[in-house]
Amino acid sequence: MLEDKNKARTPLEKLGEFGLIDHLTKNFKINHPSSVKGIGDDAAVLDHSDKKTVLTTDLLVEGVHFDLSYMPLKHLGYKAVMVNLSDVYAMNAKATQITVSLAVSNRFPLEALEELYEGIALACKIYDVDLVGGDTTSSTKGMLISITALGEVAEADITYRSGAQANDLLVVTGDLGAAYMGFQVLEREKEVFKVNPNNQPDLSPYSYIVERQLKPEARRDIVHLLKKLGVKPTSMIDISDGLSSEILHLSKCSKVGCNLFEDKIPLDPTVITTCEEFKMDGTMVALSGGEDYELLFTIDQKDFDKIKGNPNLTVIGHMTEANEGNHLVTRANTKIPLTAQGWNSFTND
């Protein structure tokens, strides 16, 4: 982690655990009526009255999920919240609260954690969620962040992975592969920097894909858009581990198959040119790259006219009977079995 040697450093032991939590969370305000009691007691108290509560949690580990040599702490705080909110929106729900638990080694001063919490605070403000609890402790292995997100949704609106039917259309938001190619660029520049620390990288040609890696946005807007259009997805999932893995999750949970059309997969022009530069295949990057945090969902064919032409949404395939299996239909119109090659935190590759 690159640090300013002249910057003041306040050791965490000066504050102690409760002092640290008080310091980092003092400016967080409670905005949701469902947040009855936030930080300051043994537990938070929430009341979602007649709504169903959805709950999701993620653990991010330094050296596995993020690299602080190029990930600014403010961006990391923001991204850690997005990772969780994305799962709430994938249930067609409204995110309302988060808790943040943090383990850090003694190489992190108070000022570093203030930066991290600036990003968390910005995410809470933009996405209208309350911070209602968490924990801090010491670590011998750098930084670990665990965030739990809660949300609310009317029972009739909940969208599971298991509702897709044969002949449903498969739809994706935004574009795919950008976060993975941003990661490739950052890793390359990190290696260049190791060889020559005076070499300052010019990332301006890659600004879109680098931002997609360092500061992704969860698709809360899609939940609102679908309501406005009068469309309830039959199944939905967020794309965190690559398109192919997520399609297979939907297929397995819904007991259906799928035909995905290669020429329909949305790729940003920057992704296409960067794939050429790295001699990588754009389709494979979209299928296996991960960290896009777009939403993948299915809709009944009768709803097609409601979404047709919307710039946020692309129909990329359709579901089939389970015995037909899951296939990628290539540009050459050949069928290839779809396999899960998305990111796996338990492998070394």
C-alpha positions as CSV (number, residue, x, y, z in Angstrom):
1,M,0.0,0.0,0.0
2,L,1.5,3.3,-1.1
3,E,1.5,5.8,1.8
4,D,2.3,9.4,2.3
5,K,5.2,9.3,4.9
6,N,4.4,12.8,6.1
7,K,0.8,12.1,6.8
8,A,-0.3,11.8,10.4
9,R,-0.8,8.3,11.6
10,T,-3.0,7.6,14.7
11,P,-2.5,4.0,16.0
12,L,-5.8,2.2,16.5
13,E,-4.9,1.2,20.1
14,K,-5.3,4.8,21.0
15,L,-9.0,4.6,20.6
16,G,-9.8,1.0,21.5
17,E,-12.6,-1.0,19.9
18,F,-15.6,0.9,21.1
19,G,-13.9,4.3,20.6
20,L,-13.0,3.3,17.1
21,I,-16.5,2.3,16.2
22,D,-17.9,5.5,17.7
23,H,-15.3,7.6,15.8
24,L,-15.9,5.9,12.4
25,T,-19.7,5.9,12.6
26,K,-20.4,9.3,14.3
27,N,-21.6,11.0,11.2
28,F,-23.9,8.2,10.0
29,K,-27.6,9.2,10.3
30,I,-30.6,6.9,10.4
31,N,-33.1,7.6,7.6
32,H,-35.4,4.6,7.2
33,P,-38.5,4.2,9.5
34,S,-37.7,0.5,9.6
35,S,-34.4,1.3,11.4
36,V,-35.8,1.6,15.0
37,K,-32.4,1.4,16.7
38,G,-29.0,1.5,15.0
39,I,-25.5,1.7,16.4
40,G,-25.2,2.2,20.1
41,D,-26.8,-0.8,21.7
42,D,-26.2,-4.6,21.9
43,A,-28.1,-5.1,18.7
44,A,-30.0,-3.1,16.0
45,V,-33.8,-3.1,16.1
46,L,-35.6,-3.2,12.7
47,D,-39.3,-3.2,11.9
48,H,-40.3,-4.0,8.3
49,S,-43.9,-4.4,9.4
50,D,-45.8,-6.1,6.5
51,K,-42.8,-6.5,4.2
52,K,-40.6,-9.5,3.9
53,T,-37.0,-9.0,5.0
54,V,-34.2,-10.1,2.7
55,L,-30.7,-10.6,4.1
56,T,-27.3,-11.2,2.4
57,T,-23.7,-11.1,3.5
58,D,-20.2,-11.1,1.9
59,L,-16.7,-11.4,3.2
60,L,-13.9,-9.6,1.3
61,V,-10.3,-10.6,2.1
62,E,-7.1,-8.6,1.2
63,G,-5.0,-10.5,-1.3
64,V,-8.0,-12.6,-2.4
65,H,-10.7,-10.1,-3.3
66,F,-8.8,-6.9,-3.4
67,D,-5.3,-5.5,-3.8
68,L,-4.5,-2.3,-1.9
69,S,-1.5,-1.5,-4.2
70,Y,-4.1,-0.1,-6.7
71,M,-7.4,-0.2,-4.8
72,P,-7.9,3.1,-3.0
73,L,-9.5,2.6,0.5
74,K,-12.4,4.9,-0.3
75,H,-13.2,2.9,-3.4
76,L,-12.9,-0.3,-1.5
77,G,-15.4,0.8,1.1
78,Y,-17.8,1.8,-1.7
79,K,-17.3,-1.4,-3.6
80,A,-17.8,-3.6,-0.5
81,V,-21.2,-2.1,0.0
82,M,-22.1,-2.5,-3.7
83,V,-21.3,-6.2,-3.7
84,N,-24.0,-6.7,-1.0
85,L,-26.6,-4.3,-2.3
86,S,-26.4,-6.0,-5.7
87,D,-27.6,-9.2,-4.1
88,V,-30.6,-7.4,-2.5
89,Y,-31.6,-5.9,-5.8
90,A,-31.3,-9.3,-7.4
91,M,-34.3,-10.3,-5.1
92,N,-36.3,-7.4,-6.6
93,A,-36.1,-5.8,-3.2
94,K,-35.3,-2.4,-1.7
95,A,-32.0,-2.2,0.3
96,T,-32.5,-0.5,3.7
97,Q,-29.7,-1.3,6.1
98,I,-26.2,-2.6,6.3
99,T,-23.8,-3.8,9.1
100,V,-20.0,-3.5,8.6
101,S,-17.5,-5.7,10.4
102,L,-13.8,-5.1,9.9
103,A,-10.6,-6.9,10.9
104,V,-7.3,-5.0,10.3
105,S,-3.6,-5.5,11.2
106,N,-1.6,-2.8,13.0
107,R,-0.2,-1.5,9.7
108,F,-3.4,0.4,9.3
109,P,-3.7,3.7,11.2
110,L,-7.0,5.4,12.0
111,E,-6.6,7.7,9.0
112,A,-6.7,4.7,6.6
113,L,-10.0,3.4,8.2
114,E,-11.4,6.9,7.9
115,E,-10.9,6.7,4.2
116,L,-12.5,3.3,4.0
117,Y,-15.5,4.6,5.9
118,E,-15.8,7.7,3.6
119,G,-16.5,5.2,0.8
120,I,-19.0,3.3,2.9
121,A,-20.7,6.6,3.9
122,L,-20.9,7.7,0.2
123,A,-22.5,4.4,-0.8
124,C,-25.0,4.7,2.0
125,K,-25.9,8.2,1.0
126,I,-26.3,7.5,-2.7
127,Y,-28.2,4.2,-2.3
128,D,-30.2,5.4,0.7
129,V,-29.3,2.7,3.2
130,D,-28.7,3.0,7.0
131,L,-25.5,1.7,8.7
132,V,-27.0,0.0,11.8
133,G,-24.2,-2.0,13.3
134,G,-21.0,-4.0,12.9
135,D,-17.8,-4.9,14.7
136,T,-14.0,-4.2,14.6
137,T,-11.2,-6.5,15.6
138,S,-7.5,-7.0,15.0
139,S,-6.1,-9.2,12.2
140,T,-2.7,-10.8,11.6
141,K,-3.4,-11.0,7.8
142,G,-4.0,-7.5,6.6
143,M,-7.7,-6.4,6.1
144,L,-10.9,-8.4,6.1
145,I,-14.3,-6.7,5.5
146,S,-17.7,-8.4,6.1
147,I,-20.8,-6.5,5.2
148,T,-24.4,-7.7,5.7
149,A,-27.2,-6.0,3.8
150,L,-30.9,-6.1,4.6
151,G,-33.8,-5.1,2.4
152,E,-37.5,-5.1,2.3
153,V,-39.9,-6.3,-0.4
154,A,-43.6,-7.1,-0.7
155,E,-44.1,-10.9,-0.8
156,A,-45.7,-10.7,-4.3
157,D,-42.7,-8.9,-5.7
158,I,-39.9,-11.3,-4.4
159,T,-38.0,-12.8,-7.3
160,Y,-36.1,-16.0,-6.7
161,R,-33.7,-17.9,-9.0
162,S,-36.2,-20.6,-9.3
163,G,-39.1,-19.2,-11.2
164,A,-37.9,-19.4,-14.9
165,Q,-40.0,-21.4,-17.3
166,A,-39.2,-22.8,-20.7
167,N,-39.6,-20.2,-23.5
168,D,-38.9,-17.3,-21.0
169,L,-36.6,-14.6,-22.4
170,L,-33.2,-14.2,-20.8
171,V,-32.3,-10.5,-20.2
172,V,-29.2,-8.8,-19.0
173,T,-28.6,-5.2,-17.8
174,G,-25.8,-2.9,-19.0
175,D,-22.7,-4.5,-20.6
176,L,-20.4,-7.3,-19.5
177,G,-16.7,-8.0,-19.1
178,A,-15.6,-4.4,-18.3
179,A,-14.7,-5.1,-14.6
180,Y,-12.5,-8.1,-15.6
181,M,-10.6,-6.2,-18.3
182,G,-10.2,-3.3,-15.9
183,F,-8.6,-5.8,-13.5
184,Q,-6.3,-7.0,-16.3
185,V,-5.1,-3.4,-17.0
186,L,-4.5,-2.7,-13.3
187,E,-2.5,-5.9,-12.8
188,R,-0.4,-5.1,-15.9
189,E,0.4,-1.6,-14.6
190,K,1.2,-3.0,-11.2
191,E,3.9,-5.2,-12.7
192,V,5.3,-2.3,-14.7
193,F,5.4,-0.2,-11.6
194,K,7.3,-2.9,-9.7
195,V,10.0,-2.8,-12.4
196,N,10.1,1.0,-12.6
197,P,8.5,2.9,-9.7
198,N,9.0,6.2,-11.6
199,N,6.8,5.1,-14.4
200,Q,3.4,6.6,-14.0
201,P,0.7,4.7,-15.9
202,D,-1.7,6.5,-18.3
203,L,-5.0,4.9,-17.5
204,S,-7.1,7.5,-19.4
205,P,-7.8,5.2,-22.4
206,Y,-9.1,2.6,-19.9
207,S,-11.1,4.9,-17.6
208,Y,-14.5,3.1,-18.1
209,I,-13.2,-0.4,-17.5
210,V,-11.0,0.6,-14.6
211,E,-13.9,2.4,-12.9
212,R,-16.0,-0.7,-13.4
213,Q,-13.4,-2.7,-11.4
214,L,-12.6,-0.1,-8.7
215,K,-16.1,1.5,-8.3
216,P,-18.9,-0.6,-9.6
217,E,-22.5,0.5,-9.2
218,A,-25.3,-1.9,-8.1
219,R,-28.4,-1.8,-10.3
220,R,-31.0,-0.3,-8.0
221,D,-32.3,1.6,-11.0
222,I,-33.4,-1.6,-12.6
223,V,-35.7,-2.6,-9.8
224,H,-37.4,0.8,-10.2
225,L,-37.4,0.5,-14.0
226,L,-39.1,-2.9,-14.0
227,K,-41.8,-1.7,-11.6
228,K,-42.4,1.3,-13.8
229,L,-42.6,-0.9,-16.9
230,G,-45.0,-3.3,-15.2
231,V,-42.6,-6.2,-15.6
232,K,-42.0,-8.8,-12.8
233,P,-39.1,-11.1,-13.7
234,T,-39.8,-14.8,-13.4
235,S,-36.2,-15.3,-12.0
236,M,-33.2,-13.1,-11.3
237,I,-29.6,-13.2,-10.1
238,D,-26.7,-10.7,-10.0
239,I,-23.6,-11.3,-12.2
240,S,-20.7,-11.5,-9.7
241,D,-18.9,-14.7,-11.0
242,G,-19.4,-14.4,-14.8
243,L,-22.3,-14.8,-17.1
244,S,-22.0,-18.5,-17.7
245,S,-22.0,-19.4,-14.0
246,E,-25.1,-17.2,-13.3
247,I,-27.1,-18.7,-16.2
248,L,-26.3,-22.2,-14.9
249,H,-27.5,-21.1,-11.4
250,L,-30.8,-19.9,-12.9
251,S,-31.2,-23.1,-15.0
252,K,-30.4,-25.4,-12.1
253,C,-32.7,-23.6,-9.6
254,S,-35.5,-23.3,-12.2
255,K,-35.0,-26.8,-13.6
256,V,-34.8,-25.5,-17.2
257,G,-32.2,-25.2,-20.0
258,C,-31.0,-22.2,-21.9
259,N,-29.8,-21.0,-25.3
260,L,-27.5,-18.0,-25.0
261,F,-26.7,-16.2,-28.3
262,E,-23.1,-15.0,-28.6
263,D,-23.9,-12.1,-30.9
264,K,-26.4,-10.7,-28.4
265,I,-23.9,-10.4,-25.5
266,P,-23.5,-6.7,-24.8
267,L,-19.8,-5.5,-24.8
268,D,-18.6,-1.9,-24.4
269,P,-16.3,-0.8,-27.2
270,T,-13.5,-0.3,-24.7
271,V,-13.8,-3.9,-23.7
272,I,-13.6,-5.0,-27.3
273,T,-10.4,-3.0,-28.0
274,T,-8.8,-4.0,-24.7
275,C,-9.5,-7.6,-25.4
276,E,-7.8,-7.2,-28.7
277,E,-4.8,-5.6,-27.0
278,F,-4.6,-8.4,-24.5
279,K,-5.3,-11.1,-27.1
280,M,-8.3,-12.3,-25.2
281,D,-11.7,-13.4,-26.5
282,G,-14.5,-10.9,-25.6
283,T,-17.1,-13.6,-25.4
284,M,-15.0,-15.6,-22.9
285,V,-14.4,-12.5,-20.8
286,A,-18.1,-11.9,-20.6
287,L,-18.8,-15.5,-19.8
288,S,-16.1,-16.0,-17.2
289,G,-14.9,-12.6,-16.0
290,G,-17.2,-11.7,-13.2
291,E,-17.6,-8.6,-10.9
292,D,-19.9,-6.9,-13.4
293,Y,-22.7,-6.6,-10.8
294,E,-25.3,-6.4,-13.5
295,L,-28.6,-8.2,-13.2
296,L,-29.5,-11.3,-15.2
297,F,-33.2,-12.2,-15.3
298,T,-35.9,-14.0,-17.2
299,I,-39.3,-12.6,-18.3
300,D,-42.4,-14.1,-19.8
301,Q,-42.4,-13.6,-23.6
302,K,-45.6,-11.5,-23.3
303,D,-43.6,-8.8,-21.5
304,F,-41.2,-8.4,-24.4
305,D,-42.9,-5.4,-25.8
306,K,-42.6,-3.6,-22.5
307,I,-38.8,-3.8,-22.5
308,K,-38.2,-3.7,-26.2
309,G,-35.8,-1.0,-27.2
310,N,-34.8,0.0,-23.6
311,P,-31.1,0.9,-23.6
312,N,-30.6,-0.6,-20.2
313,L,-31.8,-4.1,-21.2
314,T,-30.6,-6.7,-23.7
315,V,-32.4,-9.9,-24.5
316,I,-29.5,-12.4,-24.9
317,G,-31.3,-15.8,-25.1
318,H,-34.2,-17.9,-24.0
319,M,-34.9,-20.7,-21.6
320,T,-35.6,-24.2,-22.9
321,E,-36.8,-27.5,-21.5
322,A,-34.3,-29.0,-19.0
323,N,-33.5,-32.0,-21.2
324,E,-32.2,-29.6,-23.9
325,G,-29.4,-28.5,-21.7
326,N,-27.5,-25.1,-21.6
327,H,-25.8,-23.9,-24.8
328,L,-24.0,-21.0,-26.3
329,V,-25.2,-20.4,-29.8
330,T,-22.1,-19.0,-31.6
331,R,-22.0,-16.4,-34.3
332,A,-21.4,-19.3,-36.7
333,N,-24.7,-20.8,-35.5
334,T,-23.1,-23.8,-33.8
335,K,-24.2,-24.9,-30.3
336,I,-21.5,-25.3,-27.6
337,P,-22.4,-26.6,-24.1
338,L,-22.3,-23.8,-21.6
339,T,-19.9,-24.5,-18.7
340,A,-19.2,-22.6,-15.5
341,Q,-15.8,-21.1,-15.7
342,G,-16.4,-18.1,-13.5
343,W,-14.2,-16.8,-10.7
344,N,-13.7,-19.2,-7.8
345,S,-12.1,-17.9,-4.6
346,F,-10.9,-21.4,-3.6
347,T,-8.6,-21.9,-6.7
348,N,-5.1,-20.4,-7.1
349,D,-5.7,-19.4,-10.7
